[in-house]
Amino acid sequence: MSNNVSRYVRQEIFAGIGKDGQEKISKGRVAIIEMSSIGAAVANDLARSGVGYLKLIDGDYIETAELQRQTLFTEEEAANEVPRAVAACEYLRKVNSEIEIEPVISDVNSGTIDNLIEDVDLVIDATDSMEVRLLLNEACHHLKKPWIYGGTLASSGMTMNVLPGENEPCLKCFLGDEQEDTGEQPTCATVGILNSAASIVAALQSAEALKILMGSDAVRRELVTFDVWENFFDLVPVDKDPNCPVCGRRDYAYYGKVTGSQTATMCGKDSVQVIPTREVEIDFEKYAQKLQSQGSVKYTQYTLDFSDGNIDIKLFKNGRAIIKHVSDEKRAKAVYAEYIGL
């Protein structure tokens, strides 16, 4: 018996998959947007299930407060602020050396989305940003790619398969004209999150991912919503809206709208992310020399950290930066311009 057969034999004898299904799974290519509590768990499930190629996309680093719910990371990695995509990839390569796993340290925005997802068969949403999620909905509609929405907050969660096809509803069909401004909406920083709720969303997404990669007739059409504390689990039918701005009229609000430099307040952190107008290739050695007279500097192959005692900056290779101890986006841009100057 080959190693491949012994590894996946319990899936191959499952009637819903079989050897033919496992062969399709092994050829599948999946991108996971963010190594969050949901994304890390999905990546773990799909790597162990034998999905042939996983692209792990995340622009953030590990923090101690995330270990309560993010299953692939350690205290040491949090102390060293290791990029989440890198840490997840290193762990999963030890779990399954037979598949290809690619870590991508990148922000997901209108300028990067095509390159991030155009070479995969399926996209898994594990972000906590509604703007990124709505961009993903539009991009996948344009590219005719299936994706799986998933979100969790406090003790609740929901997930929905969004499939290509003229008669298939998209996420916007479900949301309708619901307020998209997340400024006043609850977040994990204000209401918390249970790791069990995130695990359930991830398990449901992982199962649907295998079905979609196989072309199974069992792919779920309804949105699932649940609350593990209040003890309910429900299936919600989602109808296609013929007047939907995305899948009805192709009137995209996010996709293809590449603008100048962008900022975003990071959920649960006293930090603002700054994304430059264009991506560059930062020479950390040169920047370290430039900044060392103004504060302390250290760098790895992935990030450069600078502190002047008041402001902390984590700079990534492509010019993106996280400005810590700042909550105002204008102030973050000013700090970026002063110290990074791209």
Wavefront OBJ file of the C-alpha trace (Angstrom):
o trace
v 0.000 0.000 0.000
v 1.444 3.396 -0.990
v 1.812 6.248 1.448
v -0.767 8.201 -0.502
v -3.399 5.486 -0.138
v -2.693 4.909 3.560
v -2.895 8.637 4.270
v -6.331 9.147 2.690
v -7.847 5.690 3.009
v -10.545 6.824 5.482
v -11.725 9.411 2.968
v -11.546 6.999 0.048
v -13.795 4.457 1.740
v -16.315 7.185 2.594
v -19.142 6.768 0.071
v -19.369 10.484 -0.635
v -15.761 10.689 -1.846
v -14.283 7.377 -2.977
v -11.012 7.032 -4.867
v -12.261 9.070 -7.820
v -13.271 11.904 -5.520
v -9.940 11.811 -3.734
v -8.161 12.060 -7.069
v -10.128 15.223 -7.852
v -9.359 16.627 -4.415
v -5.646 15.997 -4.959
v -5.787 18.132 -8.109
v -7.714 20.954 -6.429
v -6.278 24.433 -5.968
v -7.620 26.549 -3.113
v -6.834 30.056 -1.850
v -7.673 30.922 1.753
v -8.090 34.608 2.531
v -6.501 35.213 5.959
v -5.030 32.773 8.454
v -7.584 33.821 11.074
v -9.344 31.565 13.572
v -11.435 30.280 10.663
v -8.754 30.343 7.969
v -6.123 28.498 9.984
v -8.606 25.737 10.819
v -9.713 25.430 7.181
v -6.097 25.267 6.026
v -5.441 22.497 8.536
v -8.487 20.504 7.402
v -7.770 20.862 3.685
v -4.058 20.073 4.017
v -4.873 16.884 5.891
v -7.579 16.058 3.327
v -5.026 16.149 0.524
v -6.031 19.235 -1.441
v -3.191 19.478 -3.956
v -2.404 23.197 -3.696
v -3.139 25.658 -0.907
v -2.411 29.365 -1.158
v -2.367 30.897 2.325
v -2.953 34.648 2.020
v -2.454 36.904 5.014
v -0.790 40.261 5.590
v -0.723 40.139 9.396
v 1.485 38.640 12.084
v 0.761 36.425 15.110
v -0.164 37.996 18.441
v -0.651 36.370 21.848
v -4.313 37.427 22.088
v -5.016 35.366 18.950
v -3.752 32.050 20.378
v -7.088 31.501 22.139
v -8.700 30.766 18.788
v -5.989 30.284 16.135
v -4.973 26.647 16.167
v -1.731 26.540 14.157
v 0.374 29.018 16.099
v 2.556 29.019 19.220
v 3.581 31.402 21.996
v 7.077 31.596 20.561
v 5.755 32.628 17.140
v 3.587 35.290 18.782
v 6.554 36.636 20.743
v 8.545 36.862 17.506
v 5.595 38.314 15.577
v 6.002 35.748 12.802
v 3.816 36.418 9.725
v 0.724 34.235 9.994
v 0.964 32.944 6.420
v 4.558 31.824 6.977
v 3.892 30.112 10.319
v 0.836 28.295 8.964
v 2.762 27.136 5.906
v 5.714 25.844 7.936
v 3.413 23.886 10.233
v 1.283 22.386 7.458
v 4.294 21.349 5.376
v 5.249 19.133 8.302
v 1.708 17.754 8.369
v 1.547 16.916 4.658
v 4.683 17.046 2.529
v 2.853 15.610 -0.486
v 0.906 18.779 -1.315
v 2.048 22.247 -2.411
v 1.538 25.056 0.087
v 2.350 28.657 -0.783
v 2.417 31.441 1.815
v 1.557 34.890 0.483
v 2.181 37.865 2.765
v -0.149 40.373 1.157
v -3.052 42.671 1.764
v -6.189 41.808 -0.210
v -7.430 44.832 -2.121
v -8.645 45.842 -5.570
v -5.074 46.075 -6.824
v -3.980 42.612 -5.653
v -7.112 40.472 -5.823
v -6.698 39.202 -9.410
v -3.153 37.939 -8.893
v -4.133 36.321 -5.610
v -7.049 34.226 -6.834
v -6.897 33.879 -10.624
v -4.884 30.627 -10.521
v -7.095 28.677 -8.087
v -10.302 26.663 -8.396
v -11.911 27.836 -5.170
v -11.549 30.683 -2.662
v -12.271 30.424 1.065
v -13.248 33.632 2.862
v -11.911 33.854 6.425
v -11.518 37.609 6.709
v -13.017 39.905 9.333
v -13.286 42.786 6.848
v -16.639 43.317 5.154
v -14.976 45.476 2.502
v -12.600 42.642 1.559
v -15.521 40.214 1.538
v -17.563 42.407 -0.795
v -14.529 42.824 -3.056
v -14.102 39.045 -3.092
v -17.767 38.610 -4.011
v -17.356 40.901 -7.014
v -13.991 39.497 -8.108
v -15.198 35.906 -7.993
v -18.332 36.836 -9.913
v -16.216 38.497 -12.605
v -13.758 35.578 -12.746
v -16.545 32.975 -12.505
v -14.946 31.297 -9.481
v -16.762 29.619 -6.600
v -16.059 30.925 -3.124
v -17.251 30.139 0.373
v -18.277 32.968 2.679
v -17.682 32.438 6.390
v -17.836 34.675 9.429
v -18.023 34.414 13.192
v -18.555 36.798 16.085
v -19.086 36.120 19.783
v -20.818 32.708 19.887
v -22.440 32.822 16.445
v -21.371 32.092 12.909
v -22.593 31.715 9.348
v -21.368 30.396 6.035
v -22.623 30.286 2.455
v -21.415 28.793 -0.797
v -21.324 31.364 -3.604
v -21.282 29.530 -6.919
v -20.811 30.774 -10.493
v -23.818 30.573 -12.784
v -26.494 32.848 -14.209
v -29.128 31.598 -11.775
v -26.933 31.433 -8.676
v -27.240 34.101 -5.948
v -24.185 35.974 -4.705
v -23.433 37.327 -1.241
v -24.894 40.710 -2.158
v -28.210 38.998 -2.948
v -28.265 37.861 0.676
v -27.104 41.178 2.151
v -29.365 43.338 0.014
v -29.200 46.995 1.008
v -28.002 46.163 4.514
v -25.672 48.786 5.953
v -22.132 48.009 4.834
v -20.405 50.614 7.024
v -18.686 48.546 9.672
v -17.640 51.529 11.761
v -20.470 51.097 14.270
v -20.848 47.341 13.944
v -19.731 44.977 16.736
v -16.315 43.371 16.286
v -14.322 40.646 18.001
v -12.617 43.430 19.973
v -15.922 44.663 21.401
v -17.994 41.490 21.881
v -15.360 38.737 21.850
v -15.319 35.406 20.058
v -15.525 31.741 21.049
v -13.054 29.406 19.359
v -15.783 26.755 19.130
v -17.906 29.020 16.900
v -14.949 29.628 14.577
v -14.205 25.901 14.471
v -17.756 25.100 13.383
v -17.640 27.634 10.543
v -14.287 26.213 9.427
v -15.560 22.633 9.539
v -18.590 23.525 7.419
v -16.456 25.429 4.908
v -13.962 22.558 4.685
v -16.656 20.003 3.961
v -18.209 22.199 1.280
v -14.781 22.834 -0.238
v -14.273 19.108 -0.801
v -17.736 18.827 -2.359
v -17.084 21.739 -4.715
v -13.657 20.438 -5.770
v -15.220 17.047 -6.513
v -18.233 18.456 -8.342
v -20.551 16.724 -5.878
v -24.341 17.017 -6.087
v -24.397 17.455 -2.307
v -23.089 21.059 -2.389
v -25.280 23.088 -0.029
v -27.384 25.883 -1.522
v -28.588 27.505 1.710
v -26.790 29.823 4.105
v -26.077 28.229 7.481
v -26.387 30.294 10.647
v -25.919 29.144 14.237
v -25.173 30.180 17.802
v -23.354 27.709 20.052
v -24.312 29.603 23.228
v -27.978 30.176 22.430
v -28.274 26.673 20.944
v -29.689 27.147 17.463
v -28.710 25.988 13.997
v -30.654 27.083 10.938
v -30.604 26.856 7.147
v -31.649 30.035 5.343
v -32.634 29.867 1.652
v -31.021 32.600 -0.454
v -32.752 33.622 -3.677
v -31.077 35.328 -6.577
v -31.997 38.995 -6.844
v -32.379 39.889 -10.547
v -31.645 43.511 -9.625
v -28.548 42.680 -7.604
v -25.847 45.248 -8.449
v -23.207 42.488 -8.547
v -24.618 39.360 -10.196
v -27.591 41.106 -11.809
v -26.100 44.300 -13.226
v -22.308 43.814 -12.841
v -22.158 47.228 -11.201
v -19.089 46.596 -9.075
v -18.433 48.960 -6.163
v -15.025 47.510 -5.201
v -13.582 45.322 -7.955
v -11.425 47.220 -10.442
v -11.513 50.393 -8.345
v -7.780 50.792 -7.802
v -7.116 54.031 -5.931
v -4.188 55.738 -4.229
v -2.696 54.824 -0.889
v -5.172 53.198 1.475
v -5.550 52.880 5.236
v -7.549 50.515 7.415
v -8.016 50.276 11.169
v -7.219 46.725 12.245
v -9.848 44.795 14.208
v -8.970 44.357 17.857
v -5.679 46.241 17.581
v -4.549 49.767 18.364
v -3.060 49.890 14.875
v -3.684 51.206 11.383
v -2.529 49.510 8.202
v -1.172 51.715 5.415
v -1.007 50.402 1.850
v 1.045 52.451 -0.636
v -0.221 53.447 -4.061
v 2.018 50.880 -5.725
v 3.835 47.796 -4.520
v 7.620 47.990 -4.315
v 10.468 45.714 -3.250
v 11.852 47.093 0.003
v 15.564 46.670 0.746
v 15.423 46.183 4.514
v 19.163 46.698 4.963
v 19.021 50.151 3.386
v 15.895 51.115 5.348
v 17.495 49.916 8.582
v 20.460 52.210 7.920
v 18.083 55.061 7.170
v 16.035 54.614 10.356
v 18.639 53.573 12.919
v 19.474 57.158 13.886
v 15.820 57.786 14.775
v 15.111 54.717 16.898
v 15.604 50.976 17.232
v 15.457 48.800 14.116
v 15.462 45.050 13.534
v 14.452 43.000 10.535
v 13.969 39.478 9.206
v 13.485 38.259 5.654
v 9.768 39.092 5.967
v 9.405 42.293 8.019
v 11.269 45.282 9.430
v 10.366 46.623 12.883
v 11.063 50.222 13.897
v 10.323 52.008 17.189
v 11.118 55.513 18.401
v 9.587 54.917 21.833
v 6.184 56.272 20.871
v 5.389 54.894 17.443
v 6.042 51.331 16.348
v 6.099 50.409 12.654
v 6.076 46.958 11.100
v 7.119 47.272 7.441
v 6.591 44.518 4.896
v 8.615 43.796 1.758
v 6.026 45.268 -0.610
v 5.888 48.625 1.204
v 2.778 47.921 3.242
v 3.102 48.884 6.903
v 1.255 48.485 10.186
v 1.499 51.589 12.367
v 1.012 50.596 16.009
v -0.342 52.733 18.870
v -2.248 54.876 16.387
v -6.008 54.858 15.879
v -6.412 57.831 13.547
v -5.909 56.992 9.873
v -4.673 60.493 8.947
v -2.075 60.277 11.688
v -1.025 56.839 10.417
v -0.507 58.219 6.907
v 1.552 61.074 8.305
v 3.766 58.670 10.277
v 4.170 56.498 7.189
v 5.160 59.486 5.058
v 7.643 60.703 7.682
v 9.453 57.439 8.316
v 8.888 55.307 5.193
v 8.315 57.987 2.579
v 7.215 55.876 -0.385
l 1 2 3 4 5 6 7 8 9 10 11 12 13 14 15 16 17 18 19 20 21 22 23 24 25 26 27 28 29 30 31 32 33 34 35 36 37 38 39 40 41 42 43 44 45 46 47 48 49 50 51 52 53 54 55 56 57 58 59 60 61 62 63 64 65 66 67 68 69 70 71 72 73 74 75 76 77 78 79 80 81 82 83 84 85 86 87 88 89 90 91 92 93 94 95 96 97 98 99 100 101 102 103 104 105 106 107 108 109 110 111 112 113 114 115 116 117 118 119 120 121 122 123 124 125 126 127 128 129 130 131 132 133 134 135 136 137 138 139 140 141 142 143 144 145 146 147 148 149 150 151 152 153 154 155 156 157 158 159 160 161 162 163 164 165 166 167 168 169 170 171 172 173 174 175 176 177 178 179 180 181 182 183 184 185 186 187 188 189 190 191 192 193 194 195 196 197 198 199 200 201 202 203 204 205 206 207 208 209 210 211 212 213 214 215 216 217 218 219 220 221 222 223 224 225 226 227 228 229 230 231 232 233 234 235 236 237 238 239 240 241 242 243 244 245 246 247 248 249 250 251 252 253 254 255 256 257 258 259 260 261 262 263 264 265 266 267 268 269 270 271 272 273 274 275 276 277 278 279 280 281 282 283 284 285 286 287 288 289 290 291 292 293 294 295 296 297 298 299 300 301 302 303 304 305 306 307 308 309 310 311 312 313 314 315 316 317 318 319 320 321 322 323 324 325 326 327 328 329 330 331 332 333 334 335 336 337 338 339 340 341 342
